[in-house]
């Protein structure tokens, strides 16, 4: 999955223009962010399997008005008027290549879905559900391999995700998971899900700390840890905690690429290295 930070310069400008339109649409009275997001992601799914169409809509050397007309002829009546407005603005921009148009549309769809969670007051729930699913997937290598298999049909992977998680998480979370499962390449679905966790945390202007604890942490202990990490990093920190008795005691905390190992197992390993 490409993000705005890894898009080429032209595509970053194109995404910025499309994001402005998305903001206008989402700010309009009666806007349904979840429906808009779902429509945009449905377009991404269609274009992923239609190479010729993707190239026609993402060809930066062609007439922008012609690309808008093509998008309108294809999707008018099939997606909401709000989603079509965002889509036509997006395809009218000059993207570095058709693949980055898809990545941009995916980013717009995810943003709309997260906005719907934000407006409903359950963005923290979506963030936590994504984290829990990521841990399940990463903890089951066979499952991650099945969901990440590029040779497997996208619809089969989508159905597997639905069988596992439908009814156990909210609609926004499930839609985001399905999108990762059908489009994630490279480092696997677990990595893609963790990227979504970070994206949700960023919406709340917080960084993510992945905490592994030998024992369950009380709410007070989590608040104390978050406050300490806030003091260390100078920003709000969202904690995601999983339990692993194998640590023998203490905590392991990962924020970005930095790891703070305060576990008994970590101290023993450090002592062994010193003795060696």
Legacy VTK file of the C-alpha trace (Angstrom):
# vtk DataFile Version 3.0
C-alpha trace
ASCII
DATASET POLYDATA
POINTS 276 float
0.000 0.000 0.000
1.364 3.346 -1.009
0.804 6.298 1.271
1.004 10.012 0.570
4.568 10.057 1.870
5.715 7.454 -0.679
3.814 8.738 -3.724
5.788 10.520 -6.404
5.633 14.322 -6.336
2.976 14.667 -9.038
0.762 12.118 -7.328
1.140 13.836 -3.956
-0.147 17.043 -5.540
-2.978 15.131 -7.192
-3.947 13.497 -3.896
-3.876 16.838 -2.102
-6.318 18.306 -4.633
-8.633 15.315 -4.323
-8.444 15.473 -0.509
-9.635 19.085 -0.630
-12.694 17.974 -2.577
-13.267 15.103 -0.145
-13.144 17.553 2.773
-15.738 19.753 1.041
-18.001 16.781 0.373
-17.714 15.413 3.902
-18.455 18.853 5.334
-21.730 19.180 3.415
-25.035 18.749 5.216
-26.350 15.221 5.028
-23.057 13.714 3.884
-22.620 10.006 4.669
-18.854 9.457 5.083
-19.187 5.677 5.396
-21.154 5.408 2.134
-18.708 7.701 0.336
-15.764 5.684 1.611
-17.350 2.388 0.627
-18.135 3.717 -2.860
-14.577 4.890 -3.405
-13.145 1.580 -2.244
-15.560 -0.264 -4.535
-14.157 1.769 -7.432
-10.643 0.774 -6.357
-11.659 -2.896 -6.345
-13.118 -2.598 -9.850
-10.113 -0.747 -11.288
-7.696 -3.198 -9.698
-9.063 -5.897 -11.975
-9.511 -3.681 -15.050
-6.035 -2.762 -16.288
-7.150 -1.000 -19.458
-9.705 1.116 -17.634
-7.212 1.950 -14.910
-4.734 3.144 -17.513
-7.352 5.238 -19.287
-8.364 7.023 -16.083
-4.805 7.390 -14.770
-3.087 8.521 -17.989
-1.693 11.926 -17.058
-0.869 12.710 -20.696
-4.519 12.554 -21.842
-7.156 15.308 -21.691
-8.324 15.742 -18.042
-11.847 16.618 -19.181
-11.987 13.406 -21.199
-10.979 11.403 -18.121
-13.695 13.122 -16.095
-16.288 12.306 -18.762
-15.163 8.685 -18.835
-15.429 8.375 -15.050
-18.869 9.988 -15.102
-20.133 7.691 -17.852
-18.899 4.638 -15.966
-19.940 5.448 -12.412
-22.853 7.911 -12.541
-25.753 6.147 -10.836
-23.499 3.392 -9.535
-21.909 5.444 -6.750
-23.326 8.368 -4.797
-23.158 11.872 -6.248
-20.735 12.821 -3.468
-18.393 9.929 -4.218
-18.597 10.690 -7.958
-17.593 14.283 -7.304
-14.471 13.134 -5.446
-13.722 10.511 -8.093
-13.980 12.890 -11.051
-11.793 15.455 -9.272
-9.230 12.724 -8.626
-9.067 11.404 -12.195
-8.771 14.946 -13.543
-5.444 15.323 -11.714
-2.063 14.390 -13.149
-0.929 11.208 -11.387
2.574 9.819 -11.816
1.110 6.510 -13.002
-2.241 4.666 -12.972
-1.203 2.536 -9.983
-0.772 5.647 -7.860
-4.242 6.819 -8.899
-5.539 3.608 -7.319
-3.447 4.169 -4.206
-4.799 7.708 -3.978
-8.407 6.606 -4.324
-7.794 3.976 -1.657
-6.393 6.635 0.667
-9.462 8.809 0.058
-11.813 5.901 0.751
-10.069 5.009 3.980
-10.089 8.631 5.086
-13.845 8.837 4.521
-14.440 5.637 6.497
-12.321 6.859 9.393
-14.177 10.179 9.289
-17.435 8.276 9.692
-16.026 6.557 12.779
-14.775 9.883 14.069
-18.194 11.514 13.668
-19.860 8.539 15.351
-17.479 8.856 18.301
-16.053 5.346 17.940
-12.725 5.950 16.215
-10.975 4.513 19.271
-13.043 1.335 18.903
-12.088 1.007 15.234
-8.443 1.519 16.146
-8.618 -1.157 18.836
-10.471 -3.618 16.580
-7.863 -3.183 13.849
-5.113 -3.778 16.378
-6.751 -6.959 17.687
-7.253 -8.322 14.173
-3.650 -7.507 13.292
-2.430 -9.446 16.317
-4.612 -12.433 15.396
-3.301 -12.445 11.829
0.336 -11.997 12.800
0.015 -14.687 15.464
-1.295 -17.252 12.968
1.301 -17.626 10.157
-0.934 -19.909 8.077
-3.778 -17.397 8.257
-1.529 -14.504 7.277
-0.140 -16.529 4.390
-3.666 -17.316 3.167
-4.771 -13.677 3.397
-1.539 -12.387 1.815
-1.337 -14.919 -1.032
-1.129 -12.866 -4.229
-2.058 -15.922 -6.324
-5.359 -16.415 -4.459
-8.516 -14.745 -5.854
-9.254 -11.453 -4.119
-12.891 -12.407 -3.555
-11.869 -15.642 -1.824
-9.643 -13.700 0.584
-12.424 -11.191 1.171
-14.844 -14.007 2.005
-12.324 -15.530 4.421
-11.987 -12.185 6.207
-15.756 -11.907 6.442
-16.097 -15.422 7.834
-13.536 -14.637 10.520
-14.543 -11.139 11.558
-18.058 -10.229 10.369
-20.334 -9.702 13.353
-17.347 -9.432 15.690
-16.226 -5.954 14.634
-17.976 -2.869 13.307
-18.780 -2.236 9.644
-16.037 0.377 9.230
-13.399 -1.946 10.652
-14.537 -4.828 8.452
-14.511 -2.650 5.317
-10.966 -1.504 6.066
-9.792 -5.056 6.734
-11.338 -6.313 3.498
-9.524 -3.598 1.553
-6.174 -4.537 3.067
-6.782 -8.207 2.332
-7.635 -7.593 -1.315
-4.894 -5.059 -2.136
-1.977 -5.546 0.273
1.272 -6.512 -1.451
4.882 -6.762 -0.336
5.148 -7.113 3.426
1.868 -8.923 4.017
-1.541 -8.292 5.518
-0.302 -7.995 9.117
1.927 -5.092 8.107
-0.934 -3.457 6.223
-3.249 -3.757 9.215
-0.652 -2.178 11.497
-0.418 0.706 9.039
-4.166 1.208 9.441
-3.826 1.211 13.233
-1.277 4.015 12.927
-3.519 5.889 10.496
-6.419 5.708 12.950
-4.154 6.888 15.772
-2.932 9.800 13.677
-6.537 10.888 13.196
-6.570 11.382 16.948
-3.160 13.117 16.768
-1.521 10.314 18.706
1.363 7.940 18.082
0.989 4.216 18.682
2.866 2.283 21.367
2.717 -1.502 21.033
3.003 -2.911 24.548
3.627 -6.556 25.398
3.109 -7.313 29.080
3.632 -10.459 31.102
0.423 -9.673 33.012
-2.754 -7.719 32.369
-2.438 -3.982 33.035
-5.082 -2.148 35.008
-6.594 1.043 33.610
-4.556 3.055 36.112
-1.338 1.329 35.035
-2.105 1.994 31.370
-2.756 5.654 32.108
0.533 5.919 34.037
2.431 4.267 31.184
0.823 6.529 28.594
1.752 9.574 30.682
5.384 8.418 30.975
5.612 7.812 27.238
4.047 11.214 26.614
6.852 12.714 28.674
9.485 10.774 26.720
8.194 11.465 23.219
6.472 14.814 23.728
3.197 13.726 22.128
0.072 11.782 23.000
0.520 8.017 22.816
-2.160 5.418 22.024
-1.450 2.175 23.875
-2.183 -1.206 22.349
-1.499 -3.949 24.865
-1.178 -7.694 24.404
-0.341 -10.278 27.068
2.570 -12.717 26.781
3.413 -14.669 29.980
6.679 -15.791 28.356
8.155 -12.395 29.233
8.390 -13.570 32.842
7.526 -10.093 34.113
7.687 -6.451 33.070
6.963 -4.876 29.698
8.273 -4.488 26.180
7.223 -1.225 24.525
7.699 -0.416 20.837
7.121 3.096 19.492
8.049 3.292 15.829
11.483 1.722 15.422
12.424 2.227 19.088
12.048 -0.626 21.576
12.085 -0.261 25.356
12.622 -3.712 26.842
11.863 -3.823 30.553
10.930 -7.482 30.654
12.594 -10.168 32.744
13.339 -12.108 29.546
14.938 -9.024 28.041
17.131 -8.454 31.095
18.235 -12.085 31.069
19.060 -11.874 27.361
21.063 -8.680 27.966
22.979 -10.359 30.809
23.771 -13.316 28.579
25.149 -10.985 25.913
27.342 -9.276 28.479
28.676 -12.610 29.769
29.360 -13.749 26.204
LINES 1 277
276 0 1 2 3 4 5 6 7 8 9 10 11 12 13 14 15 16 17 18 19 20 21 22 23 24 25 26 27 28 29 30 31 32 33 34 35 36 37 38 39 40 41 42 43 44 45 46 47 48 49 50 51 52 53 54 55 56 57 58 59 60 61 62 63 64 65 66 67 68 69 70 71 72 73 74 75 76 77 78 79 80 81 82 83 84 85 86 87 88 89 90 91 92 93 94 95 96 97 98 99 100 101 102 103 104 105 106 107 108 109 110 111 112 113 114 115 116 117 118 119 120 121 122 123 124 125 126 127 128 129 130 131 132 133 134 135 136 137 138 139 140 141 142 143 144 145 146 147 148 149 150 151 152 153 154 155 156 157 158 159 160 161 162 163 164 165 166 167 168 169 170 171 172 173 174 175 176 177 178 179 180 181 182 183 184 185 186 187 188 189 190 191 192 193 194 195 196 197 198 199 200 201 202 203 204 205 206 207 208 209 210 211 212 213 214 215 216 217 218 219 220 221 222 223 224 225 226 227 228 229 230 231 232 233 234 235 236 237 238 239 240 241 242 243 244 245 246 247 248 249 250 251 252 253 254 255 256 257 258 259 260 261 262 263 264 265 266 267 268 269 270 271 272 273 274 275
